[in-house]
């Protein structure tokens, strides 16, 4: 009865972390995986492996970071804000490697998807990658498929 008179308030949402290069990369990886509106286990596992390898994390730490990045991706600003952080903080050669990592996420489910490819092109362009590097990365990823 008291519950009806004094309903519990929903807890206020936890504030999102301020994006840094680590969170921006993770959020973009999640964004690529979600571009086709499917988020399959192979993509999640590839995101975890990419985060672990890039930031020298243990598997559990990578999974926790991915979960934080998923929340950030859902509620945070758009791709230009994330890519600006990466352009400002990450050298070109490492940004090119990020393009390779994003393609590995897109191809993790073993299929090509136009929505994922369009999202990748937008991100790679916003990262400031050259047309030649974008084409080479795409070709390499598709040859592996």
N, CA, C and O atoms as a GROMACS GRO file, in nm:
protein
  580
    1UNK      N    1   0.082  -0.118   0.000
    1UNK     CA    2   0.000   0.000   0.000
    1UNK      C    3   0.087   0.126   0.000
    1UNK      O    4   0.060   0.219  -0.075
    2UNK      N    5   0.190   0.128   0.082
    2UNK     CA    6   0.278   0.244   0.084
    2UNK      C    7   0.344   0.266  -0.052
    2UNK      O    8   0.376   0.378  -0.091
    3UNK      N    9   0.364   0.157  -0.122
    3UNK     CA   10   0.427   0.165  -0.253
    3UNK      C   11   0.340   0.248  -0.348
    3UNK      O   12   0.393   0.321  -0.432
    4UNK      N   13   0.209   0.237  -0.337
    4UNK     CA   14   0.120   0.315  -0.423
    4UNK      C   15   0.118   0.461  -0.383
    4UNK      O   16   0.107   0.549  -0.469
    5UNK      N   17   0.129   0.488  -0.256
    5UNK     CA   18   0.129   0.627  -0.210
    5UNK      C   19   0.263   0.696  -0.235
    5UNK      O   20   0.269   0.815  -0.265
    6UNK      N   21   0.369   0.619  -0.223
    6UNK     CA   22   0.504   0.674  -0.239
    6UNK      C   23   0.583   0.588  -0.337
    6UNK      O   24   0.672   0.513  -0.297
    7UNK      N   25   0.551   0.601  -0.464
    7UNK     CA   26   0.622   0.516  -0.561
    7UNK      C   27   0.772   0.549  -0.563
    7UNK      O   28   0.814   0.663  -0.540
    8UNK      N   29   0.848   0.446  -0.589
    8UNK     CA   30   0.992   0.466  -0.598
    8UNK      C   31   1.026   0.547  -0.722
    8UNK      O   32   0.969   0.528  -0.829
    9UNK      N   33   1.120   0.635  -0.703
    9UNK     CA   34   1.167   0.712  -0.818
    9UNK      C   35   1.269   0.629  -0.893
    9UNK      O   36   1.349   0.556  -0.835
   10UNK      N   37   1.264   0.643  -1.021
   10UNK     CA   38   1.366   0.576  -1.101
   10UNK      C   39   1.500   0.641  -1.071
   10UNK      O   40   1.508   0.764  -1.059
   11UNK      N   41   1.605   0.562  -1.060
   11UNK     CA   42   1.734   0.621  -1.033
   11UNK      C   43   1.774   0.713  -1.148
   11UNK      O   44   1.748   0.683  -1.264
   12UNK      N   45   1.836   0.825  -1.115
   12UNK     CA   46   1.878   0.916  -1.220
   12UNK      C   47   1.989   0.850  -1.300
   12UNK      O   48   2.075   0.781  -1.245
   13UNK      N   49   1.986   0.872  -1.432
   13UNK     CA   50   2.084   0.805  -1.516
   13UNK      C   51   2.226   0.848  -1.482
   13UNK      O   52   2.253   0.963  -1.447
   14UNK      N   53   2.315   0.752  -1.493
   14UNK     CA   54   2.456   0.777  -1.467
   14UNK      C   55   2.508   0.869  -1.578
   14UNK      O   56   2.481   0.845  -1.695
   15UNK      N   57   2.582   0.972  -1.542
   15UNK     CA   58   2.632   1.061  -1.647
   15UNK      C   59   2.731   0.989  -1.738
   15UNK      O   60   2.808   0.903  -1.693
   16UNK      N   61   2.728   1.025  -1.865
   16UNK     CA   62   2.819   0.964  -1.960
   16UNK      C   63   2.959   1.018  -1.940
   16UNK      O   64   2.977   1.135  -1.904
   17UNK      N   65   3.059   0.934  -1.963
   17UNK     CA   66   3.196   0.983  -1.949
   17UNK      C   67   3.229   1.080  -2.062
   17UNK      O   68   3.170   1.074  -2.170
   18UNK      N   69   3.322   1.169  -2.035
   18UNK     CA   70   3.369   1.260  -2.139
   18UNK      C   71   3.451   1.178  -2.238
   18UNK      O   72   3.546   1.111  -2.198
   19UNK      N   73   3.416   1.181  -2.367
   19UNK     CA   74   3.489   1.098  -2.463
   19UNK      C   75   3.637   1.136  -2.472
   19UNK      O   76   3.672   1.254  -2.478
   20UNK      N   77   3.721   1.035  -2.475
   20UNK     CA   78   3.862   1.051  -2.505
   20UNK      C   79   3.889   0.960  -2.626
   20UNK      O   80   3.796   0.902  -2.681
   21UNK      N   81   4.014   0.949  -2.666
   21UNK     CA   82   4.044   0.870  -2.786
   21UNK      C   83   4.001   0.725  -2.769
   21UNK      O   84   3.949   0.664  -2.862
   22UNK      N   85   4.021   0.668  -2.650
   22UNK     CA   86   3.985   0.529  -2.624
   22UNK      C   87   3.834   0.509  -2.638
   22UNK      O   88   3.789   0.417  -2.706
   23UNK      N   89   3.756   0.595  -2.574
   23UNK     CA   90   3.611   0.583  -2.580
   23UNK      C   91   3.558   0.618  -2.718
   23UNK      O   92   3.462   0.556  -2.765
   24UNK      N   93   3.619   0.716  -2.783
   24UNK     CA   94   3.575   0.754  -2.918
   24UNK      C   95   3.594   0.639  -3.015
   24UNK      O   96   3.506   0.609  -3.095
   25UNK      N   97   3.711   0.574  -3.009
   25UNK     CA   98   3.735   0.459  -3.095
   25UNK      C   99   3.634   0.349  -3.067
   25UNK      O  100   3.573   0.296  -3.160
   26UNK      N  101   3.617   0.314  -2.941
   26UNK     CA  102   3.522   0.209  -2.906
   26UNK      C  103   3.381   0.239  -2.953
   26UNK      O  104   3.312   0.152  -3.004
   27UNK      N  105   3.338   0.363  -2.935
   27UNK     CA  106   3.203   0.402  -2.978
   27UNK      C  107   3.190   0.392  -3.130
   27UNK      O  108   3.085   0.352  -3.180
   28UNK      N  109   3.295   0.429  -3.203
   28UNK     CA  110   3.290   0.418  -3.349
   28UNK      C  111   3.287   0.272  -3.393
   28UNK      O  112   3.219   0.238  -3.490
   29UNK      N  113   3.361   0.185  -3.323
   29UNK     CA  114   3.356   0.042  -3.356
   29UNK      C  115   3.215  -0.012  -3.336
   29UNK      O  116   3.164  -0.088  -3.419
   30UNK      N  117   3.152   0.027  -3.226
   30UNK     CA  118   3.014  -0.015  -3.200
   30UNK      C  119   2.921   0.042  -3.306
   30UNK      O  120   2.831  -0.027  -3.354
   31UNK      N  121   2.942   0.167  -3.344
   31UNK     CA  122   2.858   0.233  -3.445
   31UNK      C  123   2.867   0.158  -3.578
   31UNK      O  124   2.766   0.141  -3.646
   32UNK      N  125   2.986   0.114  -3.616
   32UNK     CA  126   3.002   0.038  -3.740
   32UNK      C  127   2.924  -0.093  -3.730
   32UNK      O  128   2.852  -0.130  -3.822
   33UNK      N  129   2.939  -0.162  -3.619
   33UNK     CA  130   2.870  -0.290  -3.601
   33UNK      C  131   2.718  -0.274  -3.603
   33UNK      O  132   2.646  -0.362  -3.650
   34UNK      N  133   2.668  -0.162  -3.554
   34UNK     CA  134   2.524  -0.138  -3.548
   34UNK      C  135   2.467  -0.077  -3.676
   34UNK      O  136   2.346  -0.061  -3.688
   35UNK      N  137   2.552  -0.043  -3.771
   35UNK     CA  138   2.506   0.027  -3.891
   35UNK      C  139   2.398  -0.049  -3.966
   35UNK      O  140   2.309   0.012  -4.026
   36UNK      N  141   2.404  -0.181  -3.965
   36UNK     CA  142   2.303  -0.260  -4.036
   36UNK      C  143   2.190  -0.306  -3.944
   36UNK      O  144   2.109  -0.391  -3.981
   37UNK      N  145   2.184  -0.247  -3.825
   37UNK     CA  146   2.081  -0.274  -3.726
   37UNK      C  147   2.088  -0.417  -3.670
   37UNK      O  148   1.991  -0.467  -3.613
   38UNK      N  149   2.203  -0.482  -3.687
   38UNK     CA  150   2.229  -0.613  -3.628
   38UNK      C  151   2.357  -0.602  -3.548
   38UNK      O  152   2.452  -0.536  -3.590
   39UNK      N  153   2.359  -0.665  -3.434
   39UNK     CA  154   2.476  -0.660  -3.347
   39UNK      C  155   2.500  -0.803  -3.303
   39UNK      O  156   2.450  -0.846  -3.199
   40UNK      N  157   2.577  -0.875  -3.382
   40UNK     CA  158   2.593  -1.019  -3.359
   40UNK      C  159   2.715  -1.048  -3.273
   40UNK      O  160   2.804  -0.964  -3.259
   41UNK      N  161   2.717  -1.167  -3.217
   41UNK     CA  162   2.824  -1.207  -3.125
   41UNK      C  163   2.962  -1.197  -3.189
   41UNK      O  164   3.059  -1.161  -3.122
   42UNK      N  165   2.973  -1.229  -3.318
   42UNK     CA  166   3.103  -1.220  -3.385
   42UNK      C  167   3.155  -1.077  -3.387
   42UNK      O  168   3.275  -1.054  -3.372
   43UNK      N  169   3.065  -0.981  -3.405
   43UNK     CA  170   3.106  -0.840  -3.405
   43UNK      C  171   3.147  -0.796  -3.264
   43UNK      O  172   3.247  -0.725  -3.247
   44UNK      N  173   3.071  -0.837  -3.166
   44UNK     CA  174   3.104  -0.803  -3.026
   44UNK      C  175   3.240  -0.859  -2.990
   44UNK      O  176   3.323  -0.789  -2.931
   45UNK      N  177   3.264  -0.985  -3.026
   45UNK     CA  178   3.393  -1.048  -2.995
   45UNK      C  179   3.507  -0.977  -3.067
   45UNK      O  180   3.615  -0.959  -3.010
   46UNK      N  181   3.484  -0.935  -3.193
   46UNK     CA  182   3.589  -0.865  -3.267
   46UNK      C  183   3.616  -0.727  -3.207
   46UNK      O  184   3.731  -0.683  -3.203
   47UNK      N  185   3.512  -0.660  -3.160
   47UNK     CA  186   3.532  -0.531  -3.092
   47UNK      C  187   3.617  -0.552  -2.967
   47UNK      O  188   3.712  -0.477  -2.943
   48UNK      N  189   3.584  -0.654  -2.889
   48UNK     CA  190   3.662  -0.683  -2.768
   48UNK      C  191   3.809  -0.711  -2.802
   48UNK      O  192   3.899  -0.660  -2.735
   49UNK      N  193   3.832  -0.792  -2.905
   49UNK     CA  194   3.970  -0.824  -2.944
   49UNK      C  195   4.044  -0.698  -2.991
   49UNK      O  196   4.161  -0.679  -2.959
   50UNK      N  197   3.975  -0.614  -3.065
   50UNK     CA  198   4.037  -0.491  -3.115
   50UNK      C  199   4.072  -0.398  -3.001
   50UNK      O  200   4.181  -0.342  -2.997
   51UNK      N  201   3.980  -0.380  -2.907
   51UNK     CA  202   4.007  -0.293  -2.792
   51UNK      C  203   4.119  -0.350  -2.707
   51UNK      O  204   4.205  -0.276  -2.660
   52UNK      N  205   4.118  -0.481  -2.687
   52UNK     CA  206   4.224  -0.544  -2.606
   52UNK      C  207   4.360  -0.524  -2.671
   52UNK      O  208   4.457  -0.488  -2.603
   53UNK      N  209   4.369  -0.548  -2.801
   53UNK     CA  210   4.497  -0.536  -2.871
   53UNK      C  211   4.543  -0.390  -2.879
   53UNK      O  212   4.661  -0.361  -2.860
   54UNK      N  213   4.451  -0.299  -2.907
   54UNK     CA  214   4.487  -0.158  -2.925
   54UNK      C  215   4.533  -0.095  -2.796
   54UNK      O  216   4.629  -0.018  -2.794
   55UNK      N  217   4.465  -0.127  -2.687
   55UNK     CA  218   4.493  -0.060  -2.559
   55UNK      C  219   4.559  -0.152  -2.456
   55UNK      O  220   4.569  -0.117  -2.338
   56UNK      N  221   4.605  -0.270  -2.500
   56UNK     CA  222   4.676  -0.365  -2.414
   56UNK      C  223   4.593  -0.398  -2.289
   56UNK      O  224   4.639  -0.383  -2.176
   57UNK      N  225   4.469  -0.442  -2.314
   57UNK     CA  226   4.376  -0.475  -2.205
   57UNK      C  227   4.358  -0.625  -2.194
   57UNK      O  228   4.375  -0.699  -2.292
   58UNK      N  229   4.323  -0.670  -2.075
   58UNK     CA  230   4.284  -0.809  -2.055
   58UNK      C  231   4.142  -0.823  -2.111
   58UNK      O  232   4.072  -0.724  -2.125
   59UNK      N  233   4.100  -0.946  -2.144
   59UNK     CA  234   3.968  -0.966  -2.203
   59UNK      C  235   3.853  -0.904  -2.123
   59UNK      O  236   3.764  -0.841  -2.181
   60UNK      N  237   3.854  -0.920  -1.991
   60UNK     CA  238   3.746  -0.863  -1.910
   60UNK      C  239   3.748  -0.710  -1.915
   60UNK      O  240   3.643  -0.646  -1.921
   61UNK      N  241   3.867  -0.652  -1.912
   61UNK     CA  242   3.879  -0.506  -1.921
   61UNK      C  243   3.827  -0.456  -2.056
   61UNK      O  244   3.761  -0.352  -2.062
   62UNK      N  245   3.858  -0.529  -2.163
   62UNK     CA  246   3.811  -0.492  -2.296
   62UNK      C  247   3.658  -0.500  -2.303
   62UNK      O  248   3.595  -0.414  -2.363
   63UNK      N  249   3.600  -0.603  -2.244
   63UNK     CA  250   3.454  -0.618  -2.244
   63UNK      C  251   3.388  -0.505  -2.166
   63UNK      O  252   3.284  -0.453  -2.207
   64UNK      N  253   3.447  -0.466  -2.054
   64UNK     CA  254   3.393  -0.355  -1.975
   64UNK      C  255   3.402  -0.224  -2.055
   64UNK      O  256   3.308  -0.144  -2.055
   65UNK      N  257   3.514  -0.204  -2.122
   65UNK     CA  258   3.530  -0.084  -2.204
   65UNK      C  259   3.428  -0.083  -2.316
   65UNK      O  260   3.368   0.020  -2.344
   66UNK      N  261   3.408  -0.199  -2.381
   66UNK     CA  262   3.307  -0.206  -2.487
   66UNK      C  263   3.169  -0.171  -2.434
   66UNK      O  264   3.094  -0.099  -2.501
   67UNK      N  265   3.133  -0.220  -2.317
   67UNK     CA  266   3.002  -0.189  -2.259
   67UNK      C  267   2.988  -0.039  -2.236
   67UNK      O  268   2.882   0.018  -2.260
   68UNK      N  269   3.093   0.024  -2.189
   68UNK     CA  270   3.091   0.169  -2.170
   68UNK      C  271   3.078   0.241  -2.304
   68UNK      O  272   3.007   0.341  -2.316
   69UNK      N  273   3.146   0.189  -2.404
   69UNK     CA  274   3.139   0.248  -2.538
   69UNK      C  275   3.000   0.230  -2.600
   69UNK      O  276   2.953   0.317  -2.674
   70UNK      N  277   2.935   0.118  -2.572
   70UNK     CA  278   2.799   0.096  -2.622
   70UNK      C  279   2.705   0.202  -2.565
   70UNK      O  280   2.624   0.258  -2.638
   71UNK      N  281   2.717   0.230  -2.436
   71UNK     CA  282   2.632   0.333  -2.374
   71UNK      C  283   2.664   0.469  -2.433
   71UNK      O  284   2.574   0.547  -2.461
   72UNK      N  285   2.791   0.497  -2.452
   72UNK     CA  286   2.832   0.624  -2.508
   72UNK      C  287   2.780   0.638  -2.651
   72UNK      O  288   2.731   0.745  -2.689
   73UNK      N  289   2.789   0.533  -2.729
   73UNK     CA  290   2.743   0.538  -2.868
   73UNK      C  291   2.594   0.567  -2.875
   73UNK      O  292   2.549   0.640  -2.963
   74UNK      N  293   2.516   0.509  -2.783
   74UNK     CA  294   2.370   0.529  -2.783
   74UNK      C  295   2.330   0.671  -2.750
   74UNK      O  296   2.232   0.722  -2.804
   75UNK      N  297   2.406   0.737  -2.662
   75UNK     CA  298   2.360   0.864  -2.608
   75UNK      C  299   2.451   0.982  -2.641
   75UNK      O  300   2.420   1.096  -2.604
   76UNK      N  301   2.559   0.957  -2.708
   76UNK     CA  302   2.659   1.063  -2.728
   76UNK      C  303   2.640   1.131  -2.862
   76UNK      O  304   2.552   1.095  -2.941
   77UNK      N  305   2.724   1.230  -2.887
   77UNK     CA  306   2.714   1.305  -3.012
   77UNK      C  307   2.744   1.217  -3.132
   77UNK      O  308   2.776   1.099  -3.120
   78UNK      N  309   2.734   1.277  -3.248
   78UNK     CA  310   2.752   1.204  -3.372
   78UNK      C  311   2.895   1.173  -3.406
   78UNK      O  312   2.988   1.206  -3.333
   79UNK      N  313   2.911   1.110  -3.519
   79UNK     CA  314   3.041   1.067  -3.568
   79UNK      C  315   3.142   1.181  -3.577
   79UNK      O  316   3.258   1.160  -3.541
   80UNK      N  317   3.106   1.300  -3.624
   80UNK     CA  318   3.207   1.407  -3.636
   80UNK      C  319   3.277   1.440  -3.504
   80UNK      O  320   3.396   1.470  -3.504
   81UNK      N  321   3.205   1.436  -3.394
   81UNK     CA  322   3.267   1.466  -3.265
   81UNK      C  323   3.368   1.360  -3.226
   81UNK      O  324   3.477   1.392  -3.177
   82UNK      N  325   3.334   1.233  -3.248
   82UNK     CA  326   3.426   1.123  -3.217
   82UNK      C  327   3.549   1.130  -3.307
   82UNK      O  328   3.662   1.116  -3.259
   83UNK      N  329   3.527   1.151  -3.437
   83UNK     CA  330   3.641   1.151  -3.528
   83UNK      C  331   3.731   1.272  -3.504
   83UNK      O  332   3.852   1.264  -3.527
   84UNK      N  333   3.675   1.383  -3.460
   84UNK     CA  334   3.758   1.500  -3.428
   84UNK      C  335   3.853   1.467  -3.314
   84UNK      O  336   3.971   1.502  -3.318
   85UNK      N  337   3.803   1.400  -3.212
   85UNK     CA  338   3.888   1.359  -3.100
   85UNK      C  339   4.003   1.273  -3.152
   85UNK      O  340   4.118   1.293  -3.113
   86UNK      N  341   3.971   1.178  -3.238
   86UNK     CA  342   4.075   1.089  -3.290
   86UNK      C  343   4.172   1.163  -3.382
   86UNK      O  344   4.292   1.138  -3.378
   87UNK      N  345   4.120   1.253  -3.466
   87UNK     CA  346   4.210   1.332  -3.553
   87UNK      C  347   4.305   1.416  -3.470
   87UNK      O  348   4.423   1.431  -3.504
   88UNK      N  349   4.255   1.472  -3.359
   88UNK     CA  350   4.337   1.558  -3.274
   88UNK      C  351   4.440   1.480  -3.192
   88UNK      O  352   4.548   1.532  -3.164
   89UNK      N  353   4.407   1.357  -3.153
   89UNK     CA  354   4.492   1.284  -3.058
   89UNK      C  355   4.570   1.167  -3.117
   89UNK      O  356   4.659   1.114  -3.051
   90UNK      N  357   4.538   1.126  -3.239
   90UNK     CA  358   4.598   1.004  -3.294
   90UNK      C  359   4.670   1.037  -3.425
   90UNK      O  360   4.612   1.099  -3.514
   91UNK      N  361   4.797   0.996  -3.437
   91UNK     CA  362   4.871   1.020  -3.561
   91UNK      C  363   4.806   0.950  -3.682
   91UNK      O  364   4.731   0.854  -3.665
   92UNK      N  365   4.837   1.000  -3.802
   92UNK     CA  366   4.774   0.949  -3.924
   92UNK      C  367   4.791   0.798  -3.939
   92UNK      O  368   4.694   0.728  -3.967
   93UNK      N  369   4.911   0.747  -3.921
   93UNK     CA  370   4.934   0.603  -3.939
   93UNK      C  371   4.846   0.520  -3.846
   93UNK      O  372   4.798   0.414  -3.885
   94UNK      N  373   4.826   0.568  -3.725
   94UNK     CA  374   4.740   0.496  -3.631
   94UNK      C  375   4.593   0.510  -3.670
   94UNK      O  376   4.515   0.417  -3.649
   95UNK      N  377   4.556   0.625  -3.726
   95UNK     CA  378   4.417   0.640  -3.773
   95UNK      C  379   4.390   0.546  -3.890
   95UNK      O  380   4.281   0.491  -3.902
   96UNK      N  381   4.491   0.528  -3.974
   96UNK     CA  382   4.477   0.433  -4.085
   96UNK      C  383   4.456   0.292  -4.029
   96UNK      O  384   4.374   0.216  -4.081
   97UNK      N  385   4.529   0.258  -3.925
   97UNK     CA  386   4.511   0.127  -3.860
   97UNK      C  387   4.371   0.115  -3.800
   97UNK      O  388   4.314   0.006  -3.796
   98UNK      N  389   4.315   0.227  -3.753
   98UNK     CA  390   4.178   0.225  -3.701
   98UNK      C  391   4.080   0.190  -3.812
   98UNK      O  392   3.983   0.117  -3.790
   99UNK      N  393   4.107   0.241  -3.932
   99UNK     CA  394   4.024   0.204  -4.047
   99UNK      C  395   4.026   0.055  -4.071
   99UNK      O  396   3.922  -0.006  -4.096
  100UNK      N  397   4.145  -0.005  -4.062
  100UNK     CA  398   4.156  -0.151  -4.077
  100UNK      C  399   4.075  -0.222  -3.968
  100UNK      O  400   4.004  -0.319  -3.996
  101UNK      N  401   4.085  -0.173  -3.846
  101UNK     CA  402   4.013  -0.234  -3.734
  101UNK      C  403   3.862  -0.225  -3.756
  101UNK      O  404   3.789  -0.320  -3.728
  102UNK      N  405   3.816  -0.111  -3.806
  102UNK     CA  406   3.672  -0.095  -3.829
  102UNK      C  407   3.622  -0.190  -3.937
  102UNK      O  408   3.512  -0.244  -3.927
  103UNK      N  409   3.704  -0.211  -4.040
  103UNK     CA  410   3.666  -0.307  -4.143
  103UNK      C  411   3.659  -0.448  -4.085
  103UNK      O  412   3.573  -0.526  -4.125
  104UNK      N  413   3.748  -0.481  -3.992
  104UNK     CA  414   3.743  -0.616  -3.933
  104UNK      C  415   3.614  -0.635  -3.855
  104UNK      O  416   3.561  -0.746  -3.849
  105UNK      N  417   3.562  -0.528  -3.796
  105UNK     CA  418   3.433  -0.537  -3.725
  105UNK      C  419   3.321  -0.558  -3.827
  105UNK      O  420   3.235  -0.644  -3.809
  106UNK      N  421   3.323  -0.479  -3.934
  106UNK     CA  422   3.217  -0.489  -4.035
  106UNK      C  423   3.213  -0.626  -4.101
  106UNK      O  424   3.106  -0.674  -4.138
  107UNK      N  425   3.329  -0.689  -4.116
  107UNK     CA  426   3.335  -0.818  -4.184
  107UNK      C  427   3.330  -0.936  -4.087
  107UNK      O  428   3.335  -1.051  -4.131
  108UNK      N  429   3.320  -0.911  -3.957
  108UNK     CA  430   3.323  -1.017  -3.856
  108UNK      C  431   3.210  -1.118  -3.873
  108UNK      O  432   3.225  -1.235  -3.840
  109UNK      N  433   3.096  -1.072  -3.925
  109UNK     CA  434   2.983  -1.164  -3.943
  109UNK      C  435   2.990  -1.239  -4.075
  109UNK      O  436   2.901  -1.317  -4.106
  110UNK      N  437   3.098  -1.216  -4.154
  110UNK     CA  438   3.118  -1.290  -4.278
  110UNK      C  439   3.037  -1.240  -4.396
  110UNK      O  440   3.030  -1.308  -4.499
  111UNK      N  441   2.976  -1.122  -4.382
  111UNK     CA  442   2.892  -1.069  -4.491
  111UNK      C  443   2.924  -0.923  -4.518
  111UNK      O  444   2.962  -0.848  -4.428
  112UNK      N  445   2.906  -0.885  -4.642
  112UNK     CA  446   2.914  -0.743  -4.678
  112UNK      C  447   2.776  -0.683  -4.653
  112UNK      O  448   2.673  -0.748  -4.671
  113UNK      N  449   2.778  -0.558  -4.612
  113UNK     CA  450   2.652  -0.488  -4.587
  113UNK      C  451   2.669  -0.344  -4.631
  113UNK      O  452   2.763  -0.276  -4.589
  114UNK      N  453   2.577  -0.296  -4.716
  114UNK     CA  454   2.588  -0.160  -4.769
  114UNK      C  455   2.584  -0.054  -4.659
  114UNK      O  456   2.657   0.044  -4.664
  115UNK      N  457   2.499  -0.075  -4.559
  115UNK     CA  458   2.488   0.024  -4.450
  115UNK      C  459   2.620   0.033  -4.373
  115UNK      O  460   2.664   0.143  -4.338
  116UNK      N  461   2.682  -0.080  -4.346
  116UNK     CA  462   2.811  -0.079  -4.276
  116UNK      C  463   2.918  -0.013  -4.361
  116UNK      O  464   3.000   0.064  -4.310
  117UNK      N  465   2.919  -0.043  -4.490
  117UNK     CA  466   3.019   0.016  -4.578
  117UNK      C  467   3.002   0.167  -4.590
  117UNK      O  468   3.100   0.241  -4.594
  118UNK      N  469   2.878   0.214  -4.594
  118UNK     CA  470   2.853   0.359  -4.600
  118UNK      C  471   2.898   0.424  -4.470
  118UNK      O  472   2.959   0.532  -4.473
  119UNK      N  473   2.871   0.362  -4.356
  119UNK     CA  474   2.913   0.414  -4.226
  119UNK      C  475   3.065   0.419  -4.220
  119UNK      O  476   3.122   0.517  -4.174
  120UNK      N  477   3.131   0.314  -4.267
  120UNK     CA  478   3.277   0.309  -4.269
  120UNK      C  479   3.336   0.420  -4.354
  120UNK      O  480   3.431   0.487  -4.313
  121UNK      N  481   3.281   0.441  -4.472
  121UNK     CA  482   3.332   0.546  -4.560
  121UNK      C  483   3.319   0.682  -4.494
  121UNK      O  484   3.410   0.765  -4.501
  122UNK      N  485   3.205   0.706  -4.430
  122UNK     CA  486   3.185   0.834  -4.361
  122UNK      C  487   3.287   0.853  -4.248
  122UNK      O  488   3.342   0.962  -4.231
  123UNK      N  489   3.312   0.748  -4.172
  123UNK     CA  490   3.406   0.756  -4.061
  123UNK      C  491   3.548   0.775  -4.113
  123UNK      O  492   3.622   0.860  -4.064
  124UNK      N  493   3.587   0.695  -4.212
  124UNK     CA  494   3.723   0.706  -4.266
  124UNK      C  495   3.748   0.846  -4.325
  124UNK      O  496   3.856   0.903  -4.308
  125UNK      N  497   3.649   0.898  -4.393
  125UNK     CA  498   3.662   1.032  -4.449
  125UNK      C  499   3.675   1.135  -4.337
  125UNK      O  500   3.760   1.224  -4.344
  126UNK      N  501   3.592   1.122  -4.235
  126UNK     CA  502   3.597   1.216  -4.122
  126UNK      C  503   3.728   1.202  -4.043
  126UNK      O  504   3.772   1.298  -3.979
  127UNK      N  505   3.789   1.084  -4.046
  127UNK     CA  506   3.919   1.065  -3.981
  127UNK      C  507   4.032   1.132  -4.059
  127UNK      O  508   4.146   1.140  -4.011
  128UNK      N  509   4.001   1.179  -4.180
  128UNK     CA  510   4.101   1.246  -4.261
  128UNK      C  511   4.188   1.152  -4.341
  128UNK      O  512   4.298   1.189  -4.382
  129UNK      N  513   4.141   1.028  -4.362
  129UNK     CA  514   4.219   0.932  -4.440
  129UNK      C  515   4.210   0.967  -4.589
  129UNK      O  516   4.107   1.015  -4.636
  130UNK      N  517   4.318   0.943  -4.660
  130UNK     CA  518   4.320   0.973  -4.803
  130UNK      C  519   4.233   0.874  -4.880
  130UNK      O  520   4.207   0.763  -4.833
  131UNK      N  521   4.188   0.916  -4.998
  131UNK     CA  522   4.106   0.827  -5.081
  131UNK      C  523   4.182   0.699  -5.114
  131UNK      O  524   4.123   0.591  -5.120
  132UNK      N  525   4.314   0.711  -5.137
  132UNK     CA  526   4.395   0.594  -5.169
  132UNK      C  527   4.400   0.497  -5.051
  132UNK      O  528   4.387   0.376  -5.069
  133UNK      N  529   4.419   0.550  -4.931
  133UNK     CA  530   4.424   0.463  -4.813
  133UNK      C  531   4.289   0.399  -4.785
  133UNK      O  532   4.281   0.283  -4.746
  134UNK      N  533   4.182   0.475  -4.805
  134UNK     CA  534   4.047   0.420  -4.786
  134UNK      C  535   4.024   0.305  -4.884
  134UNK      O  536   3.974   0.199  -4.845
  135UNK      N  537   4.060   0.325  -5.011
  135UNK     CA  538   4.039   0.221  -5.112
  135UNK      C  539   4.125   0.098  -5.082
  135UNK      O  540   4.078  -0.014  -5.098
  136UNK      N  541   4.249   0.118  -5.040
  136UNK     CA  542   4.337   0.005  -5.010
  136UNK      C  543   4.286  -0.075  -4.890
  136UNK      O  544   4.288  -0.198  -4.892
  137UNK      N  545   4.239  -0.004  -4.787
  137UNK     CA  546   4.186  -0.072  -4.669
  137UNK      C  547   4.061  -0.152  -4.704
  137UNK      O  548   4.045  -0.266  -4.659
  138UNK      N  549   3.975  -0.093  -4.784
  138UNK     CA  550   3.852  -0.161  -4.826
  138UNK      C  551   3.886  -0.287  -4.907
  138UNK      O  552   3.829  -0.394  -4.884
  139UNK      N  553   3.979  -0.272  -5.002
  139UNK     CA  554   4.017  -0.387  -5.086
  139UNK      C  555   4.075  -0.501  -5.001
  139UNK      O  556   4.040  -0.617  -5.020
  140UNK      N  557   4.161  -0.466  -4.908
  140UNK     CA  558   4.222  -0.567  -4.820
  140UNK      C  559   4.114  -0.641  -4.741
  140UNK      O  560   4.116  -0.764  -4.731
  141UNK      N  561   4.021  -0.565  -4.685
  141UNK     CA  562   3.914  -0.626  -4.604
  141UNK      C  563   3.826  -0.717  -4.690
  141UNK      O  564   3.791  -0.827  -4.647
  142UNK      N  565   3.790  -0.672  -4.809
  142UNK     CA  566   3.703  -0.753  -4.894
  142UNK      C  567   3.776  -0.875  -4.949
  142UNK      O  568   3.715  -0.980  -4.970
  143UNK      N  569   3.908  -0.863  -4.971
  143UNK     CA  570   3.985  -0.980  -5.018
  143UNK      C  571   3.988  -1.089  -4.910
  143UNK      O  572   3.990  -1.208  -4.943
  144UNK      N  573   3.989  -1.048  -4.782
  144UNK     CA  574   3.989  -1.146  -4.672
  144UNK      C  575   3.856  -1.218  -4.661
  144UNK      O  576   3.849  -1.331  -4.612
  145UNK      N  577   3.750  -1.153  -4.707
  145UNK     CA  578   3.616  -1.211  -4.697
  145UNK      C  579   3.604  -1.326  -4.796
  145UNK      O  580   3.499  -1.390  -4.804
   0.00000   0.00000   0.00000
